[in-house]
Amino acid sequence: MIFMKNRRKLLIIAAVVFTMLSGGCNGKEEPAESEMAENTVVISKEMTDNFTSEIAYVTLNNEKYAIAEAINANVEERIASIKTEMQDTAESTEENLPLQFSYNAYLNIYETEGIISAVLDNGNYSGGAHGYQWLEAFVGYKDGNEIIGLSELMAEDDGVDVVKSIIKSEISAEKEMYFPDASDYIDEMDIESSFYIDETGRIIIFFNPYEVAPYAAGVVRFELDADDIKDIIKEEVYAELKKAESNEKPDIRYNGVGIKLDNSPKMVEENEYYSAEYLPLEEILEITGLDMKDRKAETKIIDGTEYISFPELKVLLSDSVVTVVSGESVCIYY
């Protein structure tokens, strides 16, 4: 299980690297690793004249996971490649079109007993009305050494086609949410790497913006329980997913890892148009080790417990903390 039943005994003791640059300087990402650390967390923030980046990711410990080398290599290569591409674009257009380009990347880790999924949440901006947000996932058996594709979970040759049929049925039930040709696109699409497995054993098939639905829909996720695909997946995969169903879904993610809180997050209606998610302040401080001394923030007392919203947490601790809403929950990297 990725999160502890006792939240005070975290699996990950993170050593954090933070770099803040300004005025055209180049950044370095040099993870420092504690002797006690099971994994390393890298946080890098960079700002130049027309390019900014904010990156937070977990480097899995090779001694704990045989698959760590493959996942780490893929994650680091993708981050470096996308960031370099964005920086080159920013430099090439700086004189002709003074825009502020950006690249953000956050990595979250999902584990069942034998499978680990690393999901990279990317975002960039290179002009226009809005940026672009997309996912990339790297899944593998913990004791393996290669990233696996969706078809490798299947017992039947047509397993992936059956998964596509399930998704198309869901699309047909709510056609107004998707592009008219979404089903045709799915028929043609390679979805081998468009999935991950969460802590509760659900296979999540995802489609990035503009693939099957308009930008406003964001990343579209389809969730498949073990029993939904029992007839097409391998017996050992079915057993793995069923065993994970008893896991609790985490409330937040700290340094990429899911954690269940004693006091659940609360949605608070700020006005008739906007609701904000609030986190139990004392628990967040205890879990993260954040120092709130001499810092001010708006908090709310809810059911006798002091809560703080994640936007306020981000503003309050922006020099050393990354907080982000990543599709499913509030994520905090520190």
C-alpha positions in Angstrom: 0.0 0.0 0.0 1.4 3.4 -1.0 0.1 5.3 2.0 0.5 4.2 5.6 -2.4 3.3 7.9 -0.6 5.5 10.5 0.1 8.7 8.6 2.9 9.6 11.1 5.1 6.9 9.7 5.6 7.9 6.0 7.3 5.6 3.6 9.1 8.5 2.0 11.5 10.7 3.9 12.3 13.2 1.2 15.5 15.2 0.7 14.5 18.3 -1.2 16.5 20.4 -3.6 15.3 23.9 -4.3 16.8 26.3 -6.9 15.4 29.8 -7.5 16.8 31.7 -10.4 16.2 35.1 -11.9 17.5 37.5 -14.5 18.6 35.1 -17.3 20.5 32.6 -15.2 20.6 29.0 -16.0 19.3 26.5 -13.5 20.7 23.3 -12.0 18.8 20.3 -10.7 21.0 18.6 -8.2 19.1 16.2 -6.0 20.6 15.7 -2.5 19.8 12.4 -0.9 19.7 11.7 2.8 21.1 8.4 4.0 17.7 7.6 5.4 15.8 8.5 2.3 13.9 5.8 0.5 13.3 8.0 -2.5 14.6 11.5 -3.4 12.4 14.4 -4.2 13.6 17.1 -6.6 12.0 20.5 -6.6 13.3 23.1 -9.2 12.0 26.6 -9.8 13.5 28.7 -12.5 12.8 32.2 -13.9 14.5 34.0 -16.8 13.4 37.0 -18.8 10.8 35.1 -20.8 10.8 31.6 -19.4 9.7 30.1 -16.1 9.5 26.5 -14.9 8.4 24.7 -11.8 9.2 21.0 -11.6 8.7 18.5 -8.8 9.4 14.8 -9.2 10.3 11.7 -7.2 13.4 9.7 -8.0 12.5 6.1 -7.0 15.1 4.2 -4.9 16.8 1.5 -6.9 17.2 -0.8 -3.9 13.5 -0.7 -3.1 12.2 -1.1 -6.7 13.8 -3.1 -9.5 11.7 -1.1 -11.9 13.1 2.2 -10.5 15.9 2.6 -13.0 13.5 2.3 -16.0 10.9 4.7 -14.5 13.5 7.2 -13.4 15.2 7.3 -16.7 11.9 7.8 -18.6 10.7 10.5 -16.3 13.9 12.5 -16.3 14.3 12.2 -20.0 10.8 13.5 -20.7 11.2 16.4 -18.3 14.6 17.4 -19.7 13.4 17.0 -23.3 10.2 19.1 -22.9 11.9 21.7 -20.8 14.7 22.1 -23.4 12.2 22.4 -26.2 10.3 25.1 -24.4 13.5 27.0 -23.5 14.7 26.9 -27.2 11.3 28.1 -28.3 11.4 31.0 -25.8 14.9 32.0 -26.9 14.1 31.9 -30.6 11.1 34.1 -30.2 12.4 36.5 -27.6 13.3 39.3 -29.9 10.4 39.0 -32.3 7.6 38.2 -29.9 8.2 39.0 -26.2 6.1 36.4 -24.5 6.5 34.7 -21.1 6.8 30.9 -21.8 6.5 28.3 -19.1 6.8 24.6 -18.4 5.6 22.9 -15.2 5.9 19.2 -14.4 4.7 17.2 -11.3 5.1 13.5 -10.8 2.8 11.4 -8.7 3.3 7.8 -7.7 0.5 5.1 -7.4 1.2 1.7 -6.0 -0.5 -1.6 -5.5 1.3 -4.5 -4.0 3.2 -5.5 -7.1 2.7 -2.7 -9.6 3.8 0.9 -9.6 2.7 3.8 -11.8 4.5 7.1 -12.2 2.2 9.7 -13.7 3.8 12.9 -15.1 1.5 15.9 -15.1 2.8 18.4 -17.6 1.8 21.9 -18.4 3.2 24.5 -20.8 2.4 28.0 -22.1 3.7 29.3 -25.4 1.2 32.1 -26.2 -2.5 32.1 -27.0 -5.6 32.2 -24.8 -4.4 29.4 -22.5 -1.7 26.8 -22.0 -1.9 23.1 -22.4 -2.0 20.4 -19.7 -1.3 16.7 -20.4 -0.4 13.4 -18.7 2.3 10.8 -19.5 2.4 7.5 -17.5 5.1 4.9 -16.9 3.8 1.6 -15.4 5.8 -1.4 -14.4 5.9 -4.4 -12.1 8.0 -3.5 -9.1 10.3 -6.5 -9.5 10.5 -6.0 -13.3 13.0 -3.9 -15.3 10.8 -2.6 -18.2 7.9 -0.3 -18.6 4.8 -2.3 -19.6 2.0 -1.5 -22.0 -1.7 -2.0 -21.6 -1.7 -5.1 -23.7 0.7 -6.8 -21.3 -2.0 -6.9 -18.7 -4.3 -8.7 -21.1 -4.9 -12.5 -21.3 -6.6 -12.2 -24.7 -5.2 -10.9 -27.9 -8.2 -8.6 -28.4 -8.1 -7.3 -24.8 -7.2 -3.7 -25.7 -9.9 -3.7 -28.4 -12.4 -4.8 -25.7 -11.2 -1.9 -23.4 -11.7 0.5 -26.3 -15.3 -0.9 -26.8 -16.1 -0.2 -23.1 -14.8 3.3 -23.4 -16.8 3.9 -26.6 -19.9 2.7 -24.9 -19.4 5.3 -22.1 -18.8 8.0 -24.7 -22.0 7.0 -26.5 -24.0 7.4 -23.3 -22.8 11.0 -23.0 -22.2 12.1 -26.5 -22.6 15.8 -25.8 -19.3 15.8 -23.8 -17.1 14.5 -26.6 -16.2 15.2 -30.2 -18.5 13.7 -32.8 -15.7 11.5 -34.1 -14.3 10.5 -30.7 -15.2 6.8 -31.1 -13.5 6.7 -34.5 -10.4 8.3 -33.1 -10.2 5.8 -30.3 -10.4 3.0 -32.8 -7.3 4.3 -34.5 -5.4 5.4 -31.4 -2.6 3.6 -29.7 -3.5 3.5 -26.0 -0.6 1.2 -24.9 0.8 3.9 -22.6 -2.3 5.9 -22.0 -3.1 4.3 -18.7 -2.0 3.9 -15.1 -3.3 1.8 -12.1 -4.2 3.7 -8.9 -3.9 2.6 -5.3 -7.4 1.1 -5.3 -6.7 -1.2 -8.2 -8.6 0.8 -10.9 -7.1 0.9 -14.4 -7.3 4.5 -15.5 -7.4 5.1 -19.2 -6.7 8.8 -20.0 -7.0 11.0 -23.0 -5.3 14.4 -23.1 -7.1 17.6 -24.1 -8.3 17.8 -27.7 -7.9 14.0 -28.2 -11.6 13.0 -27.6 -13.1 16.1 -26.1 -12.7 19.9 -26.1 -10.0 21.7 -24.1 -12.5 22.7 -21.4 -12.9 19.0 -20.5 -9.3 18.7 -19.5 -7.7 15.3 -19.2 -10.5 12.8 -19.7 -10.3 9.6 -17.5 -12.1 6.3 -17.8 -11.9 4.1 -14.8 -12.1 0.3 -15.1 -12.5 -1.9 -12.0 -11.1 -5.4 -12.0 -14.5 -7.0 -12.4 -15.2 -4.8 -15.5 -12.5 -6.6 -17.4 -12.1 -9.9 -15.5 -12.6 -11.9 -18.7 -9.8 -10.3 -20.6 -7.0 -9.6 -18.1 -4.4 -12.1 -16.8 -5.4 -14.0 -13.7 -2.5 -12.6 -11.7 -3.4 -9.1 -12.8 -7.0 -9.6 -11.7 -5.8 -10.9 -8.3 -3.5 -7.9 -7.9 -6.3 -5.4 -8.7 -8.9 -7.1 -6.5 -6.4 -7.1 -3.5 -5.9 -3.4 -4.0 -9.7 -2.6 -3.8 -9.5 -2.7 0.0 -7.0 0.2 0.0 -8.3 3.6 0.9 -8.2 6.4 -1.7 -5.8 9.1 -0.5 -7.0 12.7 0.4 -3.8 14.5 -0.7 -0.5 13.6 -2.2 2.7 14.6 -0.5 5.9 14.4 -2.6 3.9 12.4 -5.1 2.7 9.8 -2.5 -0.9 9.4 -1.5 -1.8 10.0 2.2 -5.1 9.5 4.0 -5.9 12.3 6.5 -7.6 11.9 9.9 -9.7 14.9 9.0 -10.9 14.8 5.4 -10.5 17.9 3.2 -13.5 20.2 3.0 -15.0 22.0 0.1 -16.1 25.5 1.2 -18.3 27.7 -0.9 -16.5 31.0 -1.2 -19.2 32.6 -3.2 -22.0 31.6 -5.6 -19.4 30.9 -8.4 -16.4 29.4 -6.6 -15.7 26.7 -4.0 -12.2 26.1 -2.5 -10.8 22.9 -1.0 -9.5 23.3 2.6 -7.0 21.0 4.3 -6.7 20.4 8.1 -3.8 22.7 9.0 -2.3 20.8 11.9 -2.1 17.6 10.0 -0.5 19.3 7.0 2.1 20.8 9.2 2.8 17.5 10.9 3.0 15.5 7.7 5.2 18.0 5.8 7.2 19.5 8.6 6.4 23.0 7.3 7.4 25.9 9.5 4.6 28.4 9.9 6.4 30.7 12.3 5.9 34.4 11.5 3.7 33.6 8.6 0.1 34.7 8.2 -2.7 33.1 6.3 -6.4 33.0 6.3 -7.8 29.9 8.0 -11.3 28.6 8.8 -12.6 26.6 11.7 -14.7 23.8 10.4 -16.3 21.3 12.8 -13.9 22.5 15.5 -10.7 22.0 13.4 -8.5 24.6 11.8 -8.4 24.4 8.0 -6.4 26.2 5.3 -7.0 26.3 1.6 -4.3 25.1 -0.8 -4.2 28.5 -2.8 -3.3 30.2 0.5 -0.8 27.5 1.3 0.8 28.1 -2.1 1.0 31.8 -1.6 2.1 31.5 2.0 5.0 29.1 1.3 5.7 29.7 -2.4 9.5 30.0 -1.8 9.9 26.4 -1.0 6.7 24.6 -1.6 4.8 23.4 -4.7 1.1 22.9 -4.3 -1.0 21.9 -7.3 -4.4 20.4 -8.1 -3.6 17.5 -10.3 -6.9 16.1 -11.5 -7.7 14.0 -8.5 -6.4 15.7 -5.4 -4.3 18.5 -3.9 -0.6 17.7 -4.3 2.1 19.2 -2.0 5.8 18.9 -2.7 8.3 20.2 -0.1 
